[in-house]
Amino acid sequence: MATTPEEVWQLLGELVQAQKETDRRLKELGEETDRRLKELGEETDRKFKEFAQEADRRSQETDRKFKEFAQEADRRSQEADRRSQEADRRSQETDRQLQETDRQLQETARQLRETDRQLRETDRQLRELDEQVKELGKQMKELGRQVGGLGAKFGSFTEGMAYPSMARILQEQFGMDCVGPRVRRRRNGQEIELDVLAYANSDRQAVYVVEVKSHPREESIEQMRRLLQRFPEFFPEHHDKALYGILAAVDVSAAVREQFLAEGLYVARIEDEVFALDVPEGFQARSWP
């Protein structure tokens, strides 16, 4: 069963929605990545700051204790006999303090090893994130390929739907005796492609170039202008004929339609799956180039 225009539009809408969902997921992934990197950075900075402060405090504490020890040793040397037992007790206390200092240094080393482990874990997470971004890029590329393929199919469908109507208009309303779709011509290493080309060699002596668009935009006007300006170079056999342009659009905004008409270009729109001219009364088409 042939695909209807409504089904094509619905499929295109679903693909556009999928594109938006992919963009949203990529944005969320980027935001989550930034948040995780910021949190890891802040946590690492905090731990390094705490370590530096703790090391500085312990260094000052050690200096103070060693100074006290030196002063106490000097005092003990003067009172050696009287304070021998006290000196021995203080020597034992100093040994305990040194052991505590060693324990604290070992704890500091453990904290440094833990910080190094966390940094390695952060690096692993970043590598995983990079792989996820690469995979998402592959998915985006595949989606773009699918959308591009659909666009090509939709364009062929639109042109096929437009040709019978435009052929009838060109023959019945403009008196063209030769009408052909998808005309290609190569010249001097360059190529031009026309959706529909019609001409007459009778008293009419005119050529019509039809450009088929599903949703023409403002840049479509410049494309049509360049197409008509290049026409004489590729079809010199029609140099003595008046050249006119026709836009056949499935859906065109009022603003774009007015711009095409202002350029002296005919506009045809689809009505009940049949194309018909949509020009105001008294419209004067422009002969190109």
CYANA upper distance limits for C-alpha pairs under 8 A (distance plus 0.5 A):
  3 THR  CA      7 GLU  CA      6.81
  3 THR  CA      8 VAL  CA      7.31
  4 THR  CA      8 VAL  CA      6.90
  5 PRO  CA      9 TRP  CA      6.59
  6 GLU  CA     10 GLN  CA      6.58
  7 GLU  CA     11 LEU  CA      6.61
  8 VAL  CA     12 LEU  CA      6.62
  8 VAL  CA    154 PHE  CA      7.94
  9 TRP  CA     13 GLY  CA      6.56
 10 GLN  CA     14 GLU  CA      6.74
 11 LEU  CA     15 LEU  CA      6.81
 12 LEU  CA     16 VAL  CA      6.69
 12 LEU  CA    150 LEU  CA      8.37
 13 GLY  CA     17 GLN  CA      6.60
 14 GLU  CA     18 ALA  CA      6.64
 15 LEU  CA     19 GLN  CA      6.65
 15 LEU  CA    147 VAL  CA      7.53
 16 VAL  CA     20 LYS  CA      6.76
 17 GLN  CA     21 GLU  CA      6.68
 18 ALA  CA     22 THR  CA      6.62
 19 GLN  CA     23 ASP  CA      6.70
 19 GLN  CA    143 LEU  CA      8.21
 20 LYS  CA     24 ARG  CA      6.61
 21 GLU  CA     25 ARG  CA      6.64
 22 THR  CA     26 LEU  CA      6.62
 22 THR  CA    140 MET  CA      8.10
 23 ASP  CA     27 LYS  CA      6.60
 24 ARG  CA     28 GLU  CA      6.63
 25 ARG  CA     29 LEU  CA      6.53
 26 LEU  CA     30 GLY  CA      6.63
 26 LEU  CA    136 LEU  CA      8.20
 27 LYS  CA     31 GLU  CA      6.67
 28 GLU  CA     32 GLU  CA      6.50
 29 LEU  CA     33 THR  CA      6.51
 30 GLY  CA     34 ASP  CA      6.70
 31 GLU  CA     35 ARG  CA      6.64
 32 GLU  CA     36 ARG  CA      6.60
 33 THR  CA     37 LEU  CA      6.58
 33 THR  CA    129 LEU  CA      8.20
 34 ASP  CA     38 LYS  CA      6.52
 35 ARG  CA     39 GLU  CA      6.64
 36 ARG  CA     40 LEU  CA      6.59
 37 LEU  CA     41 GLY  CA      6.49
 38 LYS  CA     42 GLU  CA      6.57
 39 GLU  CA     43 GLU  CA      6.56
 40 LEU  CA     44 THR  CA      6.59
 40 LEU  CA    122 THR  CA      7.98
 41 GLY  CA     45 ASP  CA      6.62
 42 GLU  CA     46 ARG  CA      6.58
 43 GLU  CA     47 LYS  CA      6.72
 44 THR  CA     48 PHE  CA      6.66
 44 THR  CA    115 THR  CA      8.06
 45 ASP  CA     49 LYS  CA      6.55
 46 ARG  CA     50 GLU  CA      6.64
 47 LYS  CA     51 PHE  CA      6.55
 47 LYS  CA    115 THR  CA      8.41
 48 PHE  CA     52 ALA  CA      6.60
 49 LYS  CA     53 GLN  CA      6.64
 50 GLU  CA     54 GLU  CA      6.49
 51 PHE  CA     55 ALA  CA      6.46
 51 PHE  CA    108 THR  CA      8.16
 52 ALA  CA     56 ASP  CA      6.56
 53 GLN  CA     57 ARG  CA      6.61
 54 GLU  CA     58 ARG  CA      6.55
 55 ALA  CA     59 SER  CA      6.53
 56 ASP  CA     60 GLN  CA      6.73
 57 ARG  CA     61 GLU  CA      6.58
 58 ARG  CA     62 THR  CA      6.48
 59 SER  CA     63 ASP  CA      6.66
 60 GLN  CA     64 ARG  CA      6.59
 61 GLU  CA     65 LYS  CA      6.61
 62 THR  CA     66 PHE  CA      6.57
 62 THR  CA    101 THR  CA      8.38
 63 ASP  CA     67 LYS  CA      6.58
 64 ARG  CA     68 GLU  CA      6.69
 65 LYS  CA     69 PHE  CA      6.54
 66 PHE  CA     70 ALA  CA      6.65
 67 LYS  CA     71 GLN  CA      6.74
 68 GLU  CA     72 GLU  CA      6.47
 69 PHE  CA     73 ALA  CA      6.48
 69 PHE  CA     94 THR  CA      8.29
 70 ALA  CA     74 ASP  CA      6.78
 71 GLN  CA     75 ARG  CA      6.79
 72 GLU  CA     76 ARG  CA      6.51
 73 ALA  CA     77 SER  CA      6.65
 73 ALA  CA     87 ALA  CA      8.46
 74 ASP  CA     78 GLN  CA      7.12
 75 ARG  CA     79 GLU  CA      6.84
 76 ARG  CA     80 ALA  CA      5.74
 76 ARG  CA     83 ARG  CA      6.97
 76 ARG  CA     84 SER  CA      8.14
 76 ARG  CA     87 ALA  CA      6.88
 79 GLU  CA     83 ARG  CA      6.12
 79 GLU  CA     84 SER  CA      8.28
 80 ALA  CA     84 SER  CA      5.80
 80 ALA  CA     87 ALA  CA      8.26
 83 ARG  CA     87 ALA  CA      6.39
 84 SER  CA     88 ASP  CA      6.74
 85 GLN  CA     89 ARG  CA      6.84
 86 GLU  CA     90 ARG  CA      6.61
 87 ALA  CA     91 SER  CA      6.52
 88 ASP  CA     92 GLN  CA      6.87
 89 ARG  CA     93 GLU  CA      6.85
 90 ARG  CA     94 THR  CA      6.57
 91 SER  CA     95 ASP  CA      6.77
 92 GLN  CA     96 ARG  CA      6.84
 93 GLU  CA     97 GLN  CA      6.71
 94 THR  CA     98 LEU  CA      6.63
 95 ASP  CA     99 GLN  CA      6.69
 96 ARG  CA    100 GLU  CA      6.68
 97 GLN  CA    101 THR  CA      6.59
 98 LEU  CA    102 ASP  CA      6.62
 99 GLN  CA    103 ARG  CA      6.66
100 GLU  CA    104 GLN  CA      6.62
101 THR  CA    105 LEU  CA      6.66
102 ASP  CA    106 GLN  CA      6.68
103 ARG  CA    107 GLU  CA      6.71
104 GLN  CA    108 THR  CA      6.67
105 LEU  CA    109 ALA  CA      6.74
106 GLN  CA    110 ARG  CA      6.71
107 GLU  CA    111 GLN  CA      6.71
108 THR  CA    112 LEU  CA      6.77
109 ALA  CA    113 ARG  CA      6.75
110 ARG  CA    114 GLU  CA      6.70
111 GLN  CA    115 THR  CA      6.62
112 LEU  CA    116 ASP  CA      6.68
113 ARG  CA    117 ARG  CA      6.70
114 GLU  CA    118 GLN  CA      6.70
115 THR  CA    119 LEU  CA      6.72
116 ASP  CA    120 ARG  CA      6.75
117 ARG  CA    121 GLU  CA      6.68
118 GLN  CA    122 THR  CA      6.60
119 LEU  CA    123 ASP  CA      6.72
120 ARG  CA    124 ARG  CA      6.74
121 GLU  CA    125 GLN  CA      6.68
122 THR  CA    126 LEU  CA      6.66
123 ASP  CA    127 ARG  CA      6.76
124 ARG  CA    128 GLU  CA      6.76
125 GLN  CA    129 LEU  CA      6.57
126 LEU  CA    130 ASP  CA      6.60
127 ARG  CA    131 GLU  CA      6.82
128 GLU  CA    132 GLN  CA      6.79
129 LEU  CA    133 VAL  CA      6.70
130 ASP  CA    134 LYS  CA      6.71
131 GLU  CA    135 GLU  CA      6.65
132 GLN  CA    136 LEU  CA      6.59
133 VAL  CA    137 GLY  CA      6.62
134 LYS  CA    138 LYS  CA      6.86
135 GLU  CA    139 GLN  CA      6.82
136 LEU  CA    140 MET  CA      6.62
137 GLY  CA    141 LYS  CA      6.65
138 LYS  CA    142 GLU  CA      6.71
139 GLN  CA    143 LEU  CA      6.60
140 MET  CA    144 GLY  CA      6.60
141 LYS  CA    145 ARG  CA      6.74
142 GLU  CA    146 GLN  CA      6.74
143 LEU  CA    147 VAL  CA      6.60
144 GLY  CA    148 GLY  CA      6.46
145 ARG  CA    149 GLY  CA      6.65
146 GLN  CA    150 LEU  CA      6.73
147 VAL  CA    151 GLY  CA      6.62
148 GLY  CA    152 ALA  CA      6.83
149 GLY  CA    153 LYS  CA      6.82
150 LEU  CA    154 PHE  CA      6.48
151 GLY  CA    155 GLY  CA      6.53
152 ALA  CA    156 SER  CA      6.80
153 LYS  CA    157 PHE  CA      6.67
154 PHE  CA    158 THR  CA      6.63
155 GLY  CA    159 GLU  CA      6.69
155 GLY  CA    213 LYS  CA      8.15
155 GLY  CA    214 SER  CA      7.76
156 SER  CA    160 GLY  CA      6.54
157 PHE  CA    161 MET  CA      6.66
158 THR  CA    162 ALA  CA      6.59
158 THR  CA    212 VAL  CA      7.87
158 THR  CA    213 LYS  CA      8.09
158 THR  CA    214 SER  CA      7.23
158 THR  CA    250 VAL  CA      8.26
159 GLU  CA    163 TYR  CA      6.58
159 GLU  CA    195 ASP  CA      7.62
159 GLU  CA    212 VAL  CA      6.54
160 GLY  CA    164 PRO  CA      8.16
161 MET  CA    165 SER  CA      8.21
161 MET  CA    273 GLU  CA      8.18
161 MET  CA    274 VAL  CA      8.40
162 ALA  CA    166 MET  CA      6.51
162 ALA  CA    212 VAL  CA      7.82
162 ALA  CA    248 ALA  CA      7.76
162 ALA  CA    274 VAL  CA      7.87
162 ALA  CA    275 PHE  CA      6.87
163 TYR  CA    167 ALA  CA      6.31
163 TYR  CA    181 PRO  CA      7.41
163 TYR  CA    196 VAL  CA      7.82
164 PRO  CA    168 ARG  CA      6.81
165 SER  CA    169 ILE  CA      6.82
165 SER  CA    274 VAL  CA      6.43
165 SER  CA    275 PHE  CA      5.84
165 SER  CA    276 ALA  CA      7.80
166 MET  CA    170 LEU  CA      6.49
166 MET  CA    275 PHE  CA      7.14
166 MET  CA    276 ALA  CA      8.27
167 ALA  CA    171 GLN  CA      6.57
167 ALA  CA    179 VAL  CA      6.76
168 ARG  CA    172 GLU  CA      6.25
168 ARG  CA    173 GLN  CA      8.30
169 ILE  CA    173 GLN  CA      5.70
169 ILE  CA    174 PHE  CA      7.31
169 ILE  CA    276 ALA  CA      8.03
170 LEU  CA    174 PHE  CA      5.44
170 LEU  CA    175 GLY  CA      6.81
170 LEU  CA    176 MET  CA      6.08
170 LEU  CA    179 VAL  CA      8.05
170 LEU  CA    198 ALA  CA      7.56
171 GLN  CA    175 GLY  CA      5.26
171 GLN  CA    176 MET  CA      5.16
171 GLN  CA    177 ASP  CA      6.76
171 GLN  CA    179 VAL  CA      8.28
172 GLU  CA    176 MET  CA      8.14
175 GLY  CA    200 ALA  CA      7.75
175 GLY  CA    204 ARG  CA      7.72
176 MET  CA    198 ALA  CA      6.66
176 MET  CA    199 TYR  CA      5.78
176 MET  CA    200 ALA  CA      5.31
176 MET  CA    204 ARG  CA      8.42
176 MET  CA    206 ALA  CA      8.37
177 ASP  CA    198 ALA  CA      8.06
177 ASP  CA    199 TYR  CA      7.00
177 ASP  CA    200 ALA  CA      5.74
177 ASP  CA    201 ASN  CA      8.23
178 CYS  CA    198 ALA  CA      5.92
178 CYS  CA    199 TYR  CA      5.97
178 CYS  CA    200 ALA  CA      6.76
179 VAL  CA    196 VAL  CA      7.63
179 VAL  CA    197 LEU  CA      6.30
179 VAL  CA    198 ALA  CA      4.72
179 VAL  CA    199 TYR  CA      7.26
180 GLY  CA    196 VAL  CA      6.18
180 GLY  CA    197 LEU  CA      5.89
180 GLY  CA    198 ALA  CA      6.85
181 PRO  CA    194 LEU  CA      7.94
181 PRO  CA    195 ASP  CA      6.07
181 PRO  CA    196 VAL  CA      4.84
181 PRO  CA    197 LEU  CA      6.92
182 ARG  CA    193 GLU  CA      7.12
182 ARG  CA    194 LEU  CA      6.01
182 ARG  CA    195 ASP  CA      5.05
182 ARG  CA    196 VAL  CA      6.32
182 ARG  CA    197 LEU  CA      8.34
183 VAL  CA    193 GLU  CA      6.16
183 VAL  CA    194 LEU  CA      5.58
183 VAL  CA    195 ASP  CA      7.03
183 VAL  CA    196 VAL  CA      7.20
183 VAL  CA    197 LEU  CA      7.20
184 ARG  CA    191 GLU  CA      7.58
184 ARG  CA    192 ILE  CA      6.27
184 ARG  CA    193 GLU  CA      4.93
184 ARG  CA    194 LEU  CA      6.90
185 ARG  CA    191 GLU  CA      6.22
185 ARG  CA    192 ILE  CA      6.04
185 ARG  CA    193 GLU  CA      7.15
185 ARG  CA    234 PHE  CA      7.03
186 ARG  CA    190 GLN  CA      6.05
186 ARG  CA    191 GLU  CA      4.82
186 ARG  CA    192 ILE  CA      7.08
186 ARG  CA    234 PHE  CA      7.70
187 ARG  CA    191 GLU  CA      6.84
187 ARG  CA    234 PHE  CA      6.70
192 ILE  CA    227 LEU  CA      8.48
192 ILE  CA    234 PHE  CA      7.89
194 LEU  CA    209 VAL  CA      7.42
194 LEU  CA    210 VAL  CA      7.59
194 LEU  CA    211 GLU  CA      7.37
195 ASP  CA    209 VAL  CA      8.25
195 ASP  CA    210 VAL  CA      6.53
195 ASP  CA    211 GLU  CA      6.03
195 ASP  CA    212 VAL  CA      6.85
196 VAL  CA    209 VAL  CA      6.52
196 VAL  CA    210 VAL  CA      5.43
196 VAL  CA    211 GLU  CA      7.37
197 LEU  CA    207 VAL  CA      7.99
197 LEU  CA    208 TYR  CA      6.51
197 LEU  CA    209 VAL  CA      5.49
197 LEU  CA    210 VAL  CA      6.90
198 ALA  CA    207 VAL  CA      6.25
198 ALA  CA    208 TYR  CA      5.63
198 ALA  CA    209 VAL  CA      7.10
199 TYR  CA    205 GLN  CA      7.87
199 TYR  CA    206 ALA  CA      6.13
199 TYR  CA    207 VAL  CA      4.76
199 TYR  CA    208 TYR  CA      6.67
200 ALA  CA    204 ARG  CA      6.69
200 ALA  CA    205 GLN  CA      5.96
200 ALA  CA    206 ALA  CA      6.28
200 ALA  CA    207 VAL  CA      7.29
201 ASN  CA    205 GLN  CA      5.79
201 ASN  CA    206 ALA  CA      8.07
205 GLN  CA    240 ASP  CA      8.20
205 GLN  CA    241 LYS  CA      5.57
205 GLN  CA    242 ALA  CA      7.18
206 ALA  CA    241 LYS  CA      5.29
206 ALA  CA    242 ALA  CA      5.16
206 ALA  CA    243 LEU  CA      6.55
206 ALA  CA    244 TYR  CA      8.25
207 VAL  CA    238 HIS  CA      7.97
207 VAL  CA    241 LYS  CA      6.78
207 VAL  CA    242 ALA  CA      6.53
207 VAL  CA    243 LEU  CA      5.34
207 VAL  CA    244 TYR  CA      6.76
208 TYR  CA    243 LEU  CA      6.46
208 TYR  CA    244 TYR  CA      5.39
208 TYR  CA    245 GLY  CA      6.24
208 TYR  CA    246 ILE  CA      7.62
209 VAL  CA    228 LEU  CA      8.14
209 VAL  CA    243 LEU  CA      8.18
209 VAL  CA    244 TYR  CA      6.86
209 VAL  CA    245 GLY  CA      5.49
209 VAL  CA    246 ILE  CA      6.68
210 VAL  CA    245 GLY  CA      6.52
210 VAL  CA    246 ILE  CA      5.20
210 VAL  CA    247 LEU  CA      6.40
210 VAL  CA    248 ALA  CA      7.30
211 GLU  CA    224 MET  CA      7.76
211 GLU  CA    245 GLY  CA      8.26
211 GLU  CA    246 ILE  CA      6.82
211 GLU  CA    247 LEU  CA      5.64
211 GLU  CA    248 ALA  CA      6.60
212 VAL  CA    247 LEU  CA      6.64
212 VAL  CA    248 ALA  CA      5.23
212 VAL  CA    249 ALA  CA      6.50
213 LYS  CA    247 LEU  CA      7.84
213 LYS  CA    248 ALA  CA      6.70
213 LYS  CA    249 ALA  CA      5.40
213 LYS  CA    250 VAL  CA      7.21
214 SER  CA    249 ALA  CA      5.89
214 SER  CA    250 VAL  CA      5.26
214 SER  CA    251 ASP  CA      6.65
215 HIS  CA    249 ALA  CA      6.95
215 HIS  CA    250 VAL  CA      6.91
215 HIS  CA    251 ASP  CA      5.79
215 HIS  CA    252 VAL  CA      6.27
216 PRO  CA    220 SER  CA      6.18
216 PRO  CA    249 ALA  CA      7.29
216 PRO  CA    251 ASP  CA      8.03
216 PRO  CA    252 VAL  CA      6.51
216 PRO  CA    256 VAL  CA      8.00
217 ARG  CA    221 ILE  CA      8.03
217 ARG  CA    252 VAL  CA      8.25
217 ARG  CA    256 VAL  CA      6.91
218 GLU  CA    222 GLU  CA      8.12
218 GLU  CA    256 VAL  CA      6.56
218 GLU  CA    259 GLN  CA      8.49
219 GLU  CA    223 GLN  CA      6.98
220 SER  CA    224 MET  CA      6.64
221 ILE  CA    225 ARG  CA      6.65
221 ILE  CA    259 GLN  CA      8.20
221 ILE  CA    260 PHE  CA      6.94
222 GLU  CA    226 ARG  CA      6.67
223 GLN  CA    227 LEU  CA      6.69
224 MET  CA    228 LEU  CA      6.83
224 MET  CA    245 GLY  CA      8.16
225 ARG  CA    229 GLN  CA      6.71
226 ARG  CA    230 ARG  CA      6.62
227 LEU  CA    231 PHE  CA      6.71
228 LEU  CA    232 PRO  CA      8.38
228 LEU  CA    243 LEU  CA      8.27
228 LEU  CA    244 TYR  CA      8.46
228 LEU  CA    245 GLY  CA      7.64
228 LEU  CA    288 TRP  CA      7.02
228 LEU  CA    289 PRO  CA      6.85
229 GLN  CA    288 TRP  CA      7.57
229 GLN  CA    289 PRO  CA      5.73
230 ARG  CA    234 PHE  CA      7.42
231 PHE  CA    235 PHE  CA      6.49
232 PRO  CA    236 PRO  CA      5.74
232 PRO  CA    238 HIS  CA      7.69
232 PRO  CA    239 HIS  CA      6.70
235 PHE  CA    239 HIS  CA      7.91
242 ALA  CA    287 SER  CA      6.22
242 ALA  CA    288 TRP  CA      7.54
243 LEU  CA    287 SER  CA      5.69
243 LEU  CA    288 TRP  CA      5.58
243 LEU  CA    289 PRO  CA      7.78
244 TYR  CA    265 LEU  CA      7.58
244 TYR  CA    285 ALA  CA      7.66
244 TYR  CA    286 ARG  CA      7.01
244 TYR  CA    287 SER  CA      5.86
244 TYR  CA    288 TRP  CA      6.62
245 GLY  CA    265 LEU  CA      5.78
245 GLY  CA    266 TYR  CA      6.74
246 ILE  CA    265 LEU  CA      6.17
246 ILE  CA    266 TYR  CA      4.97
246 ILE  CA    267 VAL  CA      6.19
246 ILE  CA    268 ALA  CA      7.62
247 LEU  CA    260 PHE  CA      8.47
247 LEU  CA    265 LEU  CA      7.61
247 LEU  CA    266 TYR  CA      6.60
247 LEU  CA    267 VAL  CA      5.33
247 LEU  CA    268 ALA  CA      6.49
248 ALA  CA    267 VAL  CA      6.59
248 ALA  CA    268 ALA  CA      5.12
248 ALA  CA    269 ARG  CA      6.39
248 ALA  CA    270 ILE  CA      8.40
248 ALA  CA    275 PHE  CA      7.86
249 ALA  CA    267 VAL  CA      8.06
249 ALA  CA    268 ALA  CA      6.75
249 ALA  CA    269 ARG  CA      5.67
249 ALA  CA    270 ILE  CA      7.33
250 VAL  CA    269 ARG  CA      6.35
250 VAL  CA    270 ILE  CA      5.91
251 ASP  CA    269 ARG  CA      7.51
251 ASP  CA    270 ILE  CA      8.08
252 VAL  CA    256 VAL  CA      7.09
252 VAL  CA    257 ARG  CA      6.88
252 VAL  CA    269 ARG  CA      8.30
253 SER  CA    257 ARG  CA      6.66
254 ALA  CA    258 GLU  CA      6.70
255 ALA  CA    259 GLN  CA      6.91
256 VAL  CA    260 PHE  CA      6.82
257 ARG  CA    261 LEU  CA      6.77
257 ARG  CA    267 VAL  CA      7.54
258 GLU  CA    262 ALA  CA      6.53
259 GLN  CA    263 GLU  CA      6.89
260 PHE  CA    264 GLY  CA      7.20
260 PHE  CA    265 LEU  CA      5.93
260 PHE  CA    266 TYR  CA      7.78
260 PHE  CA    267 VAL  CA      7.68
261 LEU  CA    265 LEU  CA      5.69
261 LEU  CA    266 TYR  CA      6.83
261 LEU  CA    267 VAL  CA      7.57
261 LEU  CA    279 VAL  CA      7.96
263 GLU  CA    286 ARG  CA      7.74
264 GLY  CA    284 GLN  CA      7.15
264 GLY  CA    285 ALA  CA      4.98
264 GLY  CA    286 ARG  CA      4.91
264 GLY  CA    287 SER  CA      8.39
265 LEU  CA    285 ALA  CA      6.41
265 LEU  CA    286 ARG  CA      7.08
266 TYR  CA    277 LEU  CA      7.87
266 TYR  CA    278 ASP  CA      8.12
266 TYR  CA    279 VAL  CA      7.16
266 TYR  CA    285 ALA  CA      7.20
267 VAL  CA    277 LEU  CA      6.44
267 VAL  CA    278 ASP  CA      5.93
267 VAL  CA    279 VAL  CA      6.76
268 ALA  CA    275 PHE  CA      6.59
268 ALA  CA    276 ALA  CA      5.71
268 ALA  CA    277 LEU  CA      4.61
268 ALA  CA    278 ASP  CA      5.63
268 ALA  CA    279 VAL  CA      8.30
269 ARG  CA    275 PHE  CA      5.78
269 ARG  CA    276 ALA  CA      6.13
269 ARG  CA    277 LEU  CA      6.92
269 ARG  CA    278 ASP  CA      6.77
270 ILE  CA    274 VAL  CA      5.73
270 ILE  CA    275 PHE  CA      4.62
270 ILE  CA    276 ALA  CA      6.75
271 GLU  CA    275 PHE  CA      6.49
271 GLU  CA    276 ALA  CA      7.48
279 VAL  CA    283 PHE  CA      6.91
